Amino acid sequence: MLPRPNTLRQWVIVVFGALGIGLLPWTIWLSSNLRPHHVTESWDIAWSGFDSGLALLFVLTAIAAYRRSPWVGALSAATGTMLLTDAWFDVVLESHADELYRSLLLAILVELPLAVFCFWIAHRTEQFLARVVQAAYGDGRASHLSATGKGASESDFVGVLEVTADGEPAREPRDPDASA
């Protein structure tokens, strides 16, 4: 018998792993039992609600970047995920050729590149935060935060989130409370 999880990390591994594996039979059942045609009266509310959530994530990510918040990575990852979801449903749910063409064009030219950019920001933020924790503790406790075990330099993070008026990355991080 496996030992009972003791830490939050161990619980996440067990519960999320079980949920991911458990969803596979559910999705197979759904794909074989759901009717291919479904009419709803709430189509407009569903899409406008989803797009409102996406807009909110863009704004929250921008605010987090402006404030140099460590939340910028998580918010950027959530924004990227919403963009991928939006592209998927836009393409899959369009039934007319002209709508499908527009959805594919929007997905390929806007939503997917923006999602990749959001995930890139999240990755670089994670590398930066791993380096900060590594510097604070100095004993390797942060090595699990970065996939490669190598943190980014502070200039990498500043280059992503702070650009000067001439378009060049800032050389030194500024105090967020200092006057501009």
N, C-alpha and C positions, 0 to 999 in steps of 0.2 A: 504494500500500500504506500502511496506517495505521501510525503509529509504535508501537513496543512500549511498553506501560505501564511507567513507572519508579517510581511511588509506590504505596503501599498503596491510596490512594484511587482511583487510576486502575485498579489491578487489580480492586478491588471493582466499579467501574463496568462493566468489561468482563466479568468472570466472572459476576457476579450478573445482569447484563443478559442474557447468553447463556443462563444457566440458566433465567431467567424466560421467555424466548422459547422455549427448547428444551422446556420443560415443557408448552407449549400443545399440540403434536401428541401428546405422551404422554397427556395427559388426554383428548383426543379418542379416541385408540386405546382407553384404558381404558373410557371410557363406552360404546363400541360393542362391546367384547369381554368385559367382565366379566359374569358371570351375575348377575341381579338377586337371587338367593337364595343365601345362603352360611351354612353352619352351622359354628360353631367351638366347640371345647371350652375355649377360654381367654377367653371373654367376660368373666367375672368378674374375671380377672386384668388384662385390658386396661383395664377401667373403674376398678377400684380403683387401679391403677398411675397412670392419668391423674389421677384425683382426688387421689392422694397428691402428685403433682407440683404440682398446682394449690395444694394446701394449703401445700406447702413454699414456693412463690412468694409466697403471702400472708404467711407468717411472715418470709421474707427481706426482703420489701418493708417490713414493719413495723419490722424491726430496722434496716434502712438508713435509714428515716425517723427512728427514734429516735436513731440515731448521726449524723444529718445527713450521711450518706454521699452522694457524687455518684452512687453506684450506684442510688439510689432511682428515678431516671428510667428506667433500663434495666429494672430489676426490675418496676417498675409497668407498663411497656409489655409485658413478657413475661406478666405476670399478666393484663392486658387481653386479650392475644392468646389465652391459654389459656381465658379466659372465653368469648370469641367461638367458639372451637373447640368447647368443651363445649356451648354452646347449639346450635350447628349440628348436631353429632352426636346430641344428645339429641332434637332435633326430627325430623331426617331418619331416624333409625334406629328410632323408635317405630312399632309396627305396629297397636296397638289404639287405638281412639278415646279411651278414658279416659286412657291413658298419653300419647297425643299432646296432649290437652288440658292435662294437668299439665306436660308439657315446654314447651309454648308459654307457659303462664302463668309458669313459672319463668324462661324465657328473657326474656320481656317485662318482668317485674316485678323480677327480681333480676340475672340474668347480664349482660344488655345494659346496663342502667344502671351496674352496677359496672364493666364494661369501659370505658364512656365516661369514668367517673370516673378510672380508672387511666390512660387515655390523656391526660386533662386534667392529671393530676399529672406525667406524663412530659413533656408539652409545657411546662408551667410550669417544671419542673426544667431543661429544656434552655435556656429563655430566661434563667433565673437564671445557669446556668453560662456561657452566652455573655457575659453582662454581667460576670461575675467575670473571665473571660479577657480581655475587652475592657479592663477596668480595670487588669489586671495588665500588659498589653502596651501599651495605649493607642495602637495603630497600626492598628486595624482587622482584625487577624488573626482575631478571633472572629466576624466578621460572617457567616461561612458556617454557624455553629452554629444560628442561629435563622432560621426560614423567612422572616420579615419583615425580618431584619437588625436588629431592635430587641430588646434584652434587656429582661427584666423587672426591676422594682425588687426590692431585697432584701426589702422588706416583702411583696411578692407571694409570694415563696417561703416566708417565715416564716408567712404567713397560711395556707398550704396545710398545712404540716407541723407547726406548733406552735400549739396553742390553750391559753390559760390556763384555770385552774379555773373561771372565770366564763363560759367559752365564747367569749370575745373573742379575736381574733388577738393574739399577743404583739407588743409594740411593738419590742423590741430582741432580736436573737438572743443566746442565752446560750451560754457555753462548755460543750460537751458533757461536759467532765470536771469542771466545777464542781458542788459539792453543791447539791441542790435546795432 
